[in-house]
Amino acid sequence: QVQLVESGGGLVQAGGSLRLSCEASGSIFSFTTMGWYRQAPGKQREVVVGLTSSGFTNYADSVKGRFTISRDNAKKTVYLQMNSLLPEDTGVYYCTVRTAIGAQYWGQGTQVTVSS
């Protein structure tokens, strides 16, 4: 069973930065894809960025140039560095991983609130 624990959310003013962390149980080498989604109030969950095991990244247009995904294999952690935050970035951010057999796991979510 894979468990994901997110941290790093909070309240920040527009233009500020936050770094989200997602620590995974088990070896992250077994994950084919890791990524982040977010869900704003009253909206559907949407993809923010995905990172494949080969290092390919796919960012949502709305965050390109502002957000960066990275991972530390030794710490079994994936990060999301968020810069130049906008009020529309507000939402609950979820970490997700997909294994080689196609199973997908989600973290509990961490709240990000950007004030104008």
N, C-alpha and C positions, 0 to 999 in steps of 0.2 A: 504494500500500500504506500502510495506517495502522499506526503503531506507538504504543503507549502505555507510558509508563514511570512506575511508581508509586514513591512514597517516603513516609517518615514513620512507618512502623510501628515497633513496639518493645515494651518491657516497661513496664507502668505499674501502679500500685496501684489497687485499686477506688476509685472516686470521682474518679480523675484524668482527664486529658484528653490527647488526641492529635489532630493534624491530618494527614490523609493528603493527598497531592498526586498528581495524574495529569497528566503532560504529554503532549500529543498531537502527532504530526507531522501536517502538513497543516492546513487551515483547519477550526477547529471549527464554523464556520458551516455546514459541509456535514453536520454530524451532527444527525439529528433527535432523538435521545435520547442522553443520557449518564447514567451511573449507577454504582453500586457494588453488588457482591455480596460475600458472605462464605461461607466454608466452614469449619465447625468440624470437629475430628477425628472421624471416623466418621460424619459427617452429610453430607447433600446440600448443594450450593451453594444459597444462598437470596438473594433480593433484599433489599437494604438500603434503597436509595432510587433513584428515577429522576427525571431532570430533562429535560423536553422543551425544544425550541428556543423555544417560546412562553413558557417560564418555569414551566410547571406542574410541581409536585413531588408525588411519591407515596412516602411513607415506610412502611416496615414498622411495624406496631403496636409492636413491641418496642423501636423506637428513637425513636419520636415524642417530641418535646420534649427529646431529648438530643443528637441528631445533626442537622447542618445541611449541606446540599450547596450549593455555590456554584461559580461559574466566573469566570475572568478571560480574556476573549477575547483581549486583547493578549498575554498570556503563553501562550495556548493550553493552559490548565491548568484542571482541575476539582478542587475540594477537597472533603474530607469532614471537617468539624469534629466531633469526638466528645467529648462531655462526660459527666460522671457515669458513667464506664465501670463495667461490671459484669463479673464473671468469665465470665458467659455470652456476653459480646461477643468472647471469645477466638476467633481463627480467622485464616485467610488472607483478606485483603480484595483483591478484584479490581475494577479499573476496567473499564468496558465502554462502547462507543459503537456506535450504529447509524446507518448512513448512509441517505441518501434512497432509495437503491435496495435497501435492506433488508439490506445486508451488516453483520455484527456482528463487532466486534473486541474482543479481551481483552488486558489487561496481564498481566504475569508473576506478579502477586500480591505482597502485602507482609504479613508476619506481625504480628499484634497479639496480645499476651498480657497479660491482666489478672489480676493476682494478688489473692487475697482477704486 
